[in-house]
Amino acid sequence: MSGFLQEFREFAVKGNAIDMAVGIVVGTAFNKIVNSIVSDLIMPPIGLAIGGVNFKELKWVLQPAEAATETTPAVPEVGIAYGNFLDTCIQFVIIAFSAFVVVKAMNKLIALRPGAAPAA
């Protein structure tokens, strides 16, 4: 078992593992920023432009909620929250575009480095 632990320790202290961990932490923080940009800055004006709609509340109700009576239990609403889906799709496009821009910039920087192999 000590060989396994030694191998794990070598992996964990390698630069690649540390770089990956930093990337995950920064990516998580970036995701929160993008969520806020989409939910708090982009979607409200779009909702206002199409009639004062809050995208988070847009849904197709398949079964309306029913209150409990003396003889029947309460029935929760069942619906398809397509507003949340649109919000998430816009977040994905922003994150994917940002990642594309970062990778493109990194490839240009690598190409400028003397003796560097061309980026694929």
Buried (B, 14 or more C-beta within 10 A) or exposed (E): EEEEEEEEEEEEEEEEEEEEEEEEEEEEEBEEEBBEBBBEEBBBEEBEEEEEBEBBEBBEEEEEEEEEEEEEEEEEEEBEBEBBEBBBEBBEEBBEEEEEEEEEEEEEEEEEEEEEEEEE
